[in-house]
Amino acid sequence: MSANPPRPPLALPGGRPVPRPAGDERSLPEDRPDHHRGTPAPKCAGLDDARVRPAPVAPSALTLPGLVQHPAEVERNRFQRVVAGLDVPIAGAEVGLRRVLIRLIEECARHNGHADLLRERIDGVTGT
């Protein structure tokens, strides 16, 4: 029997998955990517194109769509290289699926934090 038996999926309003609060080493890379992938949508909710596309903090070019696009590209690139064995350029010397998953979680979490700051700058909304 597994240390982490299957559980019914929990979700926040809007459908963002809630990761298990505790578990063995396997639960982190199983739960966290889906949680972090689901986080940008509520942070962008209610903003029209005119408000979401301009960079809200000059002179930075950082935007909410850019914060969504970048981790998706990083994830695709790293999985192509490590899982599919394709010769895709990658920064650093990551080897193995576990390391790729942990790096993806770190990348997404950092970008979600930046999205909090950008959203607050755009219209004052916090806690999404």
N, C-alpha and C positions, 0 to 999 in steps of 0.2 A: 504494500500500500504506500502511496506517495505521501510525503510530508505535507504537501499542499493539495488536499483533495479538491476536486472541482467545486466551484461555488457558483451560484446564480450571478450573472453579471450585474453589477451595480452601476448606476449612471447618474450623473448630475443632470439638472434641467438642461435640455438641449441635446442630451444623449452622450455627453462626454464621459467615457468610462472612468470609474473610480478604481485605482490600483489597490491591491491588498495592502493593509497597513504593516503587515509582518509576514515573514515566511522564509523559506530557504533561499539559497543563492539563485535558484532558477526563477523565483517569482519576480524579481526585479526586471530582468530583461524580457519576461513574458508580459508583464502588465504595464510598465511605464511608457513604452513607445506609443501604445494606443492612447493613453491618457494625454501625453504631450502632443500627439498629432491632432487630438480633438480640441485642444485649447485655443488655437488662433481664431476659430470661427466665432465664438462668443465675444472675443476681444474686438472683432471687426463688425459685429452685428449692429445694425442701425445706422451705419455710415454709408452714405452714397459715394459714388466714384469720385466726385469732386472733393470730398473730404478725406478719403482714404489714400488717394494717390500722391498728393504733394507731401514733401518731407516737412514735418512739423517743427523741426528744430534746426534752424540754420546755424552753421553752414553745412551740417551733415546732410547726406543724401538718403539717410535711412528712412524707410517707409514700412507701413504694415504689410503691404503685399510682398515687399522684399524679404521681410522676416518670415513669411510663409514659404516663399519660393526657395530661399537658400537651403534650409534644412532638407527640403524635399530633394533638391539636387545632390546634396551631400549624401543622403541616404541611398539614392539610386546609384550614385557613383561607387560608394563603398561596397554595397551589396553586389554590384556587377563584378567588382574586382575580387572580393573575397569568396562569395558564394558561387558565382557563375564562372570565376576564373578568367574573366576577360582582362585584357591588357589595357585597363583604363587608368590614366594618370591619377595619383592620389598623393595628398600631402602627408608627410609623416611616414612611419614605418609600421602601421597597424597590421597585425596578422591575427587571423582567427575570428570566428563569428562572435564569440563572447566580447572581445575587445571592440568590435564594430558596434555591437548593440549598446555597450556602455558608453561609447563615444557619441553615438546618436542620441542617447538619453541626455547626456550633458549638453550637447549642441541645442537640442530642442528646448530644454529647460532654460538655458541662457537666453535664447531668442524669445521665449514666452515672457520672461522678465522684461526684456526690452520692449515688447509689445505693450505691456502694462504701462510703461512710462510714456510711450508714444500716444496711446489712447487717452491717457490723462491730459497730455498736452493738447490734443486735438479738441476735446470737448469736456474735459473734467471728469469723465466716467472712470470709476475705479472699481476694483473687486470683481471683474468679470471673469 
